[in-house]
Amino acid sequence: MCFGTRVTTSAKDVEKFYNVSKLMGKTPIEGELAYHHANGWAHPLLWIIPQEKSNHITPSMWGIMPQNSIGADYKNYYKEAAKFGAGLNAQSEKLFDHFIYRFSAMTKRCVIPVNGFYEPHTAPKKFKVPFYFERKNEALMSLAGLYTITKDGYNTFTILTKAATPLFKKIHNTKNRRPIILRDEDIEVWLNNDLDENEIRNVMEDDMEDEAFNAYPISKDLYNPKIDSNRANIIEEVKYEELEIEY
């Protein structure tokens, strides 16, 4: 599952890449919302492109909350929701029947721009190795997501996932899932208000192919809460003798 991302492109360059402008909502922000390691469990603010305002990027908190909840009470909500994954990821197979997702499926889809993301690999003897994924051409990735607007006006989002394709099944070999990464030509399609359920499913199913990505192992510091992993060199490749896979 995708619980960590890297977003180092400036807001100005994100706007340029997607031909959008910045829209500031109720959620206060500081700085560029740039991270070498955005840890989902810390519920950072990231830029999203929302379906309702698809000509803009706007800040949104990672961890989807029900639309009838109080965004200002997010700390208490996430504390209770942690046992269910805190809304960081959403299984696309449940898109149209889950008690939260179904209210967003038709009108509140979003794009989450990232430079890359992190996934764990389980090596022999349960040795956990973090892998970093990025596009081979180093362009921004467009993760497919859903968002809600709480009744007090806070934006929250989740990243959609699906069954692992071969590359992800080899690396993310415990959960066997992968985030849905939109093809560049499907970004506008995903945000189109006129899609029906079958068309939405087709976009999710036919997302970016494995061949578009590089994936390689990095420092286990990523998983150490006592070490700052939000640093530029966190994505440097590390060789592990315990690995028994080619990448």
MARMAR-526517 format. One record per residue (C-alpha): residue number from 1; x, y, z. Coordinates in steps of 0.25 Angstrom, whole numbers, plus 5000, padded with zeros to 4 digits. Last residue first. Layout:
! MARMAR-526517
NUM|X|Y|Z
...
This chain:
! MARMAR-526517
247|5060|4980|4960
246|5065|4966|4961
245|5060|4959|4974
244|5067|4951|4985
243|5070|4963|4994
242|5077|4959|5007
241|5091|4964|5002
240|5085|4978|5002
239|5090|4989|4993
238|5085|5004|4996
237|5080|5013|4985
236|5079|5028|4989
235|5065|5032|4991
234|5067|5037|5006
233|5078|5046|5001
232|5069|5058|5000
231|5064|5057|5014
230|5050|5055|5021
229|5055|5042|5027
228|5059|5048|5040
227|5063|5037|5049
226|5056|5032|5062
225|5043|5027|5055
224|5052|5017|5047
223|5044|5013|5034
222|5051|5021|5024
221|5064|5020|5031
220|5064|5006|5024
219|5071|5012|5013
218|5067|5010|4999
217|5064|4999|4989
216|5061|5001|4975
215|5049|5004|4966
214|5049|5010|4952
213|5036|5012|4945
212|5029|5013|4931
211|5030|4998|4928
210|5020|4995|4939
209|5009|5001|4931
208|5001|5014|4935
207|4986|5011|4937
206|4977|5003|4929
205|4969|4997|4941
204|4966|5011|4947
203|4962|5017|4934
202|4953|5005|4931
201|4946|5006|4945
200|4943|5020|4943
199|4937|5017|4929
198|4929|5006|4935
197|4923|5015|4946
196|4919|5026|4937
195|4928|5038|4933
194|4922|5051|4930
193|4928|5060|4941
192|4942|5058|4935
191|4954|5058|4945
190|4958|5044|4941
189|4958|5048|4926
188|4966|5060|4929
187|4977|5052|4935
186|4975|5040|4925
185|4986|5045|4914
184|4996|5045|4925
183|4993|5031|4929
182|4988|5030|4943
181|4995|5023|4954
180|4986|5014|4962
179|4994|5011|4975
178|4999|4996|4976
177|4995|4984|4984
176|5001|4970|4986
175|5000|4972|5002
174|5013|4964|5004
173|5021|4965|4992
172|5022|4979|4989
171|5034|4977|4981
170|5030|4965|4972
169|5015|4968|4972
168|5018|4982|4969
167|5026|4979|4956
166|5016|4968|4952
165|5003|4977|4954
164|4998|4978|4968
163|4983|4978|4971
162|4977|4992|4972
161|4979|5005|4980
160|4973|5018|4981
159|4980|5029|4989
158|4972|5036|4999
157|4968|5051|5001
156|4963|5061|5012
155|4959|5076|5009
154|4954|5083|5021
153|4941|5092|5020
152|4934|5090|5034
151|4925|5080|5028
150|4936|5072|5023
149|4940|5073|5008
148|4944|5059|5003
147|4954|5054|4993
146|4957|5042|4984
145|4970|5038|4978
144|4977|5034|4965
143|4992|5037|4966
142|4998|5046|4955
141|5013|5044|4954
140|5022|5055|4951
139|5033|5054|4941
138|5046|5047|4944
137|5046|5040|4930
136|5048|5026|4936
135|5036|5030|4946
134|5039|5028|4960
133|5038|5016|4971
132|5046|5016|4983
131|5047|5002|4991
130|5048|5000|5006
129|5054|4987|5010
128|5047|4979|5021
127|5055|4966|5026
126|5044|4956|5029
125|5054|4944|5029
124|5055|4945|5014
123|5052|4959|5008
122|5039|4966|5010
121|5038|4978|5001
120|5032|4991|5005
119|5027|5002|4996
118|5031|5017|4995
117|5026|5028|4985
116|5031|5037|4974
115|5030|5051|4969
114|5016|5053|4973
113|5003|5059|4967
112|4990|5055|4974
111|4979|5055|4964
110|4965|5055|4969
109|4951|5049|4969
108|4940|5056|4976
107|4927|5055|4967
106|4925|5041|4963
105|4933|5033|4973
104|4932|5043|4985
103|4920|5039|4992
102|4923|5024|4989
101|4936|5025|4996
100|4931|5028|5010
99|4921|5016|5013
98|4928|5007|5003
97|4919|5003|4991
96|4924|5009|4978
95|4939|5010|4981
94|4940|4996|4988
93|4949|4990|4977
92|4957|5003|4976
91|4963|4999|4990
90|4965|5013|4997
89|4978|5017|5003
88|4982|5027|5014
87|4968|5026|5021
86|4974|5024|5035
85|4978|5010|5031
84|4966|5003|5038
83|4973|5002|5052
82|4978|5017|5050
81|4963|5021|5050
80|4962|5025|5064
79|4974|5033|5065
78|4971|5039|5051
77|4958|5044|5056
76|4964|5050|5069
75|4974|5057|5061
74|4965|5062|5050
73|4955|5070|5060
72|4956|5082|5051
71|4951|5074|5040
70|4938|5071|5047
69|4931|5059|5040
68|4919|5059|5031
67|4928|5057|5018
66|4934|5045|5024
65|4950|5046|5026
64|4960|5043|5016
63|4974|5042|5021
62|4985|5052|5014
61|4980|5066|5016
60|4977|5075|5004
59|4984|5087|4998
58|4978|5092|4985
57|4982|5091|4971
56|4973|5097|4960
55|4967|5096|4947
54|4959|5083|4952
53|4951|5091|4962
52|4940|5080|4965
51|4949|5069|4961
50|4960|5073|4970
49|4975|5074|4966
48|4982|5071|4979
47|4994|5078|4986
46|4998|5071|4999
45|4996|5074|5014
44|5002|5064|5023
43|4995|5053|5031
42|5006|5048|5040
41|5003|5034|5036
40|5004|5038|5021
39|5019|5040|5023
38|5023|5050|5012
37|5038|5047|5010
36|5046|5057|5002
35|5035|5067|5004
34|5029|5079|4997
33|5016|5086|5002
32|5023|5099|4997
31|5023|5107|5010
30|5013|5107|5021
29|4998|5104|5019
28|4985|5108|5025
27|4973|5099|5021
26|4961|5108|5017
25|4963|5108|5003
24|4975|5113|4994
23|4974|5111|4979
22|4987|5110|4971
21|4986|5110|4956
20|4985|5099|4946
19|4993|5095|4933
18|4996|5082|4939
17|5012|5083|4937
16|5011|5098|4939
15|5003|5097|4952
14|5013|5087|4958
13|5024|5096|4954
12|5019|5107|4962
11|5016|5098|4974
10|5030|5094|4974
9|5034|5079|4970
8|5039|5072|4982
7|5028|5062|4985
6|5032|5049|4990
5|5021|5039|4995
4|5019|5029|5007
3|5007|5021|5011
2|5005|5014|4997
1|5000|5000|5000
